[in-house]
Amino acid sequence: MRIHQRTLAAAALVLCLLAAAPALAGEAKTVNVNTATAAEFQLLPRIGPAVAARLVEQREKNGPWKSLDDLMLVRGIGESTYEQLKPYVALSGPTTLVEKVKLPRAPKAAAKSEKSDAPAGKPAANG
């Protein structure tokens, strides 16, 4: 009976911690694309000085963005880059991102080494 009570208490504690996690994590850090400077745009993943300058230029030329999807109209922001930017951009509110976002790179070397293990002209053995 005691073990059952401890298990229930531990489960309740875990649930409470999980429920409180978003509040503990704080507000999401974002860049407001309609007010950001080139330096603030460079805090975003995969955005360097050239693309940041094009983002500012596009906004100055055409006015504020009405949709985040329109970021893909800027040369240097394709669908893949846009998907990585989405969690860090907003159309309104303050810019709260203060550090460069560094995303982990996909391990391409592992995929290449698996393919190169098989002798030329012979498929790799499964199993």
C-alpha positions in Angstrom: 0.0 0.0 0.0 2.8 2.4 0.9 4.6 1.7 -2.4 1.4 2.5 -4.3 1.0 5.8 -2.4 4.6 6.8 -3.2 4.1 5.9 -6.9 1.0 8.1 -7.0 2.8 10.9 -5.2 5.7 10.7 -7.6 3.4 10.6 -10.6 1.5 13.7 -9.3 4.8 15.6 -8.8 5.9 14.8 -12.4 2.6 15.9 -13.8 2.8 19.2 -11.8 6.3 19.8 -13.1 5.3 19.1 -16.7 2.3 21.4 -16.4 4.5 24.2 -15.0 7.3 23.8 -17.5 6.0 26.3 -20.1 5.6 29.0 -17.4 9.0 28.3 -16.0 10.6 28.4 -19.5 9.4 32.0 -19.9 8.2 33.8 -22.9 9.3 32.6 -26.4 12.2 34.7 -27.7 11.3 36.2 -31.1 12.3 38.9 -33.6 9.5 41.2 -34.8 10.1 41.2 -38.5 8.2 44.5 -38.9 10.5 46.5 -36.6 13.8 44.5 -36.6 17.1 46.0 -37.5 19.6 44.1 -39.7 21.6 43.3 -36.5 18.4 41.8 -34.9 17.7 39.8 -38.0 21.2 38.3 -37.8 20.2 36.7 -34.4 18.0 34.3 -36.3 19.3 30.9 -37.5 20.8 30.8 -41.0 20.6 34.6 -41.4 23.8 36.5 -42.1 24.5 40.1 -42.9 23.5 39.9 -46.6 20.1 38.3 -46.0 19.5 40.6 -43.0 20.1 43.6 -45.2 17.7 42.2 -47.9 15.0 41.7 -45.2 15.3 45.3 -44.1 15.4 46.5 -47.7 12.3 44.5 -48.6 10.4 45.8 -45.6 11.4 49.5 -46.4 10.4 49.1 -50.0 7.1 47.2 -49.6 5.9 48.1 -46.1 5.3 45.8 -43.1 4.9 42.1 -43.7 1.3 40.9 -43.4 2.2 37.2 -43.4 5.4 35.5 -42.1 5.2 33.3 -45.3 6.2 36.5 -47.2 9.7 36.2 -45.8 10.3 33.5 -48.5 10.0 36.3 -51.1 13.5 37.5 -49.9 16.4 35.9 -51.8 18.2 33.6 -49.4 15.2 32.4 -47.5 13.8 29.2 -48.9 11.3 26.8 -47.5 13.9 25.0 -45.3 15.3 28.2 -43.9 11.7 29.6 -43.3 10.8 26.4 -41.3 13.8 27.0 -39.1 12.9 30.7 -38.6 9.2 30.3 -37.8 9.6 29.7 -34.1 11.7 32.8 -33.7 9.8 35.4 -35.8 6.6 37.4 -35.2 4.6 40.1 -37.0 4.0 42.2 -33.9 5.2 42.8 -30.3 8.7 43.5 -29.1 11.8 41.8 -30.3 12.8 39.7 -27.3 15.6 37.6 -28.9 19.0 38.8 -27.7 21.4 36.0 -28.6 22.2 34.3 -31.9 20.1 31.1 -32.3 22.3 28.2 -33.1 20.5 25.1 -34.4 22.2 21.7 -34.3 23.4 20.4 -37.6 22.0 17.3 -39.1 24.6 14.5 -39.1 25.4 14.1 -42.8 28.7 12.3 -42.3 27.0 9.2 -40.7 24.7 8.8 -43.7 27.7 9.0 -46.1 29.8 6.5 -44.2 27.0 3.9 -44.2 26.8 4.2 -48.0 30.6 4.0 -48.4 31.0 0.8 -46.4 29.7 -1.3 -49.3 32.2 -2.2 -52.0 31.7 -0.4 -55.3 29.0 -2.0 -57.4 27.7 -4.1 -54.5 24.8 -3.1 -52.3 25.3 -3.0 -48.6 24.2 -6.2 -46.8 21.1 -5.8 -44.6 21.2 -7.5 -41.3 
